[in-house]
Amino acid sequence: MGVGKTTVGKKLAKLLSLTFVDLDAHIQSRHYKTIPELFAEKGEQEFRKIEQQALHEVASFENVVISTGGGAPCFFDNMEVMSRAGTTVYMEATSEILVNRLLASKNVRPLVVGKSKEELTDFVTAHLAERERFYKKADIIYHINQMLTKEEVNVTVEDVVAQLKTFFKNNCPIRNAKQ
């Protein structure tokens, strides 16, 4: 939540000539409602079921970079679905970085709306502790810094691409074609 998954995902997809899919945007287009509206109308438990269905759908897409909401990997079999569908990247950040990004964000996030900085810090710290066991299942764990400037975002994307190349080199060896 607030780490920059969508920002990095869009640039990563463009750089790799892939299609970008934001899971929350996909859900919103299917239900004709915003994520905050779905949360308010249905509650978190029902929203997570909607999210799971949408994840199963987009996981079948080919040649895509998918950005999920921060809670998506933590419910049902979602992390396993993501791992089977492709290479997963956890963009890890400290609570402090996340709180600063969330406070500066223009996006309304249902789980943090109306919280003071202190409440937000407690919330983010607790959620990271709860969710980390799911996040750490990712194929690649990339620690981000502030990413406040365009240049910092570009460096992050380049670093993630380098880690992806290393991951594929180490995990998908090219077989010798000679017989």
N, C-alpha and C positions, 0 to 999 in steps of 0.2 A: 504494500500500500504506500504509494508515494515515492517509490524508489526510482521511477523513470522507465519502467518496462515498455510503455507505449512509445515514448520518445526514442529509446534505443531500438526497439523492435522495428519501427518504421524505417529508420536509417539503415539498420542491418538488412532488412528485406530489400531496400533499394540497392544497396551495395552488392548484394548477392543475386540481384535480378529475380527475386521471389515476390510473391504476393504477401501483403501484410493483412493479418486478421486480428482485430481486437475483440476478445471474447465478450466483453461488456457491450461494445457497439453491436455485435452480432445479436446478442440477447435483446437489446433495445429495438433493433430493426424487426425482429420476429414478434415482439410483444407490443410494439408501438407505445412503449412507455420507457421512461428513464429508469436507471438502476435505483435511484432514491424513491421513485414512485412504486416500483415493484417491491422494494423493501417495506415501504409504508403500508402498502395494501396487503401484502402476503406474509410479511414477517421474514426473518432470516432463514428459518428452516425451509419454507416453501421456495424462497429465492434460490437456496442452494440446490434444490432439486431441479429447478429451471436451468441453473448454471451447469449442473451435471449433464443434462440432456444436450445442451448446447455444446459442451466440451466434447461429448461423444460424436456429435455431428462434425465439428470442425477438425477433430482428430483424424477423420477420414479424408480430409483434403490433402492434395499433393502439392509440393513445391511452395510451401507457405512458412512464414514466421508467425507464430501465434503468441499474443500477449494475453495473459489471464489476469484476473483480479488477484489480489494477495491471498484471499481465502480459498480460491479454487483448488489448489493442491491439497488442502487439508480436510476435504470432505469426501465421503464415499470412497470410491476406488480411483479418484481423479488423478492422483500422482502416478499410479500404475498405468492408467490410460495414456497420460502424457508421455511416459517413458517408452511405452510400446509404439507410440505414434512417431516418435522422433527423438532428437537430442534435446535434453532439457538444460536450461541455464537458470541458475538462481543468482539474482543480482542482490548481493548481500550488502547491507548498510547498517551503520550503528543507529541506535534509537535517536541519538541527537540529530544526525543527518536527516532521518525520516521525519522527525517532528518539525524541523526547520523547513523541509520541503512541503510538508502538509500545510503548515501555517501560511506559506507563500502561494500555495496552489489555488487556482481559480475553480477547480472541480469540487463539486459538493460530494462528499463521501459519507454515506449513511451512518457508518459506524463511528464517525468522529465529529459529526456536525454538532456545533454548540459547546464543544469542550474547551476549557481554558488550556493554556500551555502546560500547566502542571498536570491537569487531568489527561491531556493528550500524551504527555511523556509517560505517565503511569500506564495508560492504555497501550501505547505502542510497545513499551518494554514487556508488558504481560503477554501481548499477542505474539511478539517475536519469540518469547520463551515457549509458548504453546505450539507455535507453528514450525519452529526450527527443525524438529525431527522430520517433518515432511519436506521442507525446503532442502535439507541436507542430502536428500535422495537424488538430487539433480546430478546430471552427468558432469556439469561444469559449475563451479561456484566462483563467481566473479565479485570481488569486493569493490564497490564504487565509492567515489568521493562525492563532493557536492554536486558536480555537473551543473554549474550555474551558467556557464557560457557555452556558446555553440562549439567552440574549440574543445572544451572539456567533454562535451557529448561526442564529438567526432573521435577523440582519443579513446573514449570508452568503447565505441563501436569497433574501432580498429583493434583494440585489445581483445574484445570478445571474438572477433574474426580470427585473430591469431590463436586464441585458445581453442576455437572450434577446429582449426586446421590441425593443431597438435592432437586434439582428441581423436579426430578421424585417422590421422596417421598412426596413432598408437592402438586404435581399436578396430580399424577396418583395413588391414593390410591387403595390398594388391597381390593377388595370387600369380604365381609364375605361369605364364601361358605356354611355355615350352612343354612338349610331350615326349 
